[in-house]
Amino acid sequence: MGERRQPVRRMEKAMDFPGGTLAKTALIEMEGNRRLVVAGCRGVLGYTEDCVQLRIPEGTLLCYGRDLEMGCLTADEATVVGCLQRIEFAD
């Protein structure tokens, strides 16, 4: 683990934040198979009712399913709603 990441991890722990919240990584939260929230999203690369492609610091997050929709999109967060069937990571 690099020396630069240590202060960030200590701060997350002191503030009782989940790991990765303050680092440059995506924080992914799922509510069953109906809703996916991605904090740290850097943009939408593609969007159909069967697949949503999100740009995240680690690469690309692919969300597959049926009747997918963008529930909310802000500068650093995206929400995908619908019947989620599969999530994949790609470089």
Number of C-alpha atoms within 10 A of each C-alpha: 5 5 7 8 13 11 10 16 18 12 13 17 12 9 9 9 12 11 15 15 15 16 13 12 16 23 18 15 12 14 9 9 13 14 18 21 20 20 19 23 24 19 17 16 12 11 15 14 14 16 21 20 19 21 19 24 13 12 14 19 23 18 21 20 19 15 13 21 18 17 13 11 15 12 10 13 18 21 19 22 20 19 18 21 13 11 13 10 13 11 9
